[in-house]
């Protein structure tokens, strides 16, 4: 049960931090608003979006790690990467350069696991 709660919490953390980060880009970067409408992002904007994704993955990894451990981070990371890959391939492929899709999807699970590692209960348990 703890793992299921950790996985759901990680997915929710990813979504909340991601939504907040994208909102902050919209609020703080006037040119971003126009670019977002037609998805004509500059390189700096694409990198900022990847930064938001990185922060989301870190927050999700910490949530999973603190609640259940490394395995929950890997599982929730795999879920988020699979959903992200599906969205990127099926829905937004033409909107972004190929490198962006890879830079968004591939690091999700490893970043989440890295963020969860310091909190991994199995690693920290006395032997």
N, C-alpha and C positions, 0 to 999 in steps of 0.2 A: 504494500500500500504506500509506503514511504517513497518508493521509486516512482510510482505513478503520479503522486503529488509533485515530486521533484520535476518530472518530465513536463507536466502541465504548467507548473510554475515557470520553468525555463522557457517554454514556448510563449507564454504570456509576457514574460520579461522581455524577450526578443521583440515581440510586437509592440509593446508599450514604449520601450527605449527607441525602437526604430521610428515609430510614429512621432514621438517627441522630437527626435533628431531631424526628421524631414520637415516637421513644422518649424523648427528653429531655422533651418535653411531658408524656408519660405519667408519667415518673418524678418530675418536679418540680411538677406541678400536680394536687393531689388531686381537685379537681372535674372535671378534664379526663377522668379515668378513667371516671367515671360518665357523662359526656356522650358519650364516644366509643362506649360500648356501644350507645346508642340514637341516636347522631348528633344530639344536641340541644345543639349548641354555642352558646355565647354569642357576641356580637360580638367580644369580646376573643379568644376561642378561635379563631374564624374568621380573625381578623387574624394570630394567631400561626401558624396553619397556612399562611397566605399568606406569612408571613415565612420559614417553612421552605422553601416552594417557591422563594422568591426566592434564598435562600442556595444551594439546590440548583442553580438555573439559573446563578448566578454561578460556583460550583465547576465545573460542567460546561463553561461557556464558557471558563474559564481552562484546563481540561484540553485542550479542543479547540484553543484558540488556541496554547498552548505546543507542542503536538505537531504541528500542521499549519497553523493559521491561521484566518482569518476565515471562509472558505468552509466549513470543517469545522464550525465553530460554527453557522453558519446551517443547514447540512444536518441536523446532530444536533438543533438546536433545532426544525426543522420536523418531524422524526420524533417528538420528544417532545411537541410541541404536537398533532400528529395523534393520537397514542396517547392523550394526556390528554383531548383533545376527545371521542374515541370513548368512553373510560371515563366521562367526565362526562355525556355525552348518553345513552348506552346503559345505564349501570349505576347511577349515583348522582345522576341528575338530581333526583329527588324529595327527596333527603337534604339539599340545600343551596339557599340562595336563588340566583336567577338571576344576580345581580351577582357572586356568589362564583365561579361557573363561568367567567364572562368574566375576572374578575380573576386567576384561576388560569391559564387557558389562553393568553390573548392575549399576556402579556408574556414567555412562555418564550423564544421565538426571539430577540426583540430584546435581552433581558437577556443571553442567552448571547453574542450578537454583541458587545454592549458590553463584556462581560468579556473576550472574546477579542481585541478591537481592539488593546490595548497590546502584544500578543504576535504580531500578524499578521506573518508572515515576508515576505509580498509587499510590505507597506507599509514594512517595515524594511530590505528589501534595497537595496543600493547601486544607483544608477541609472547 
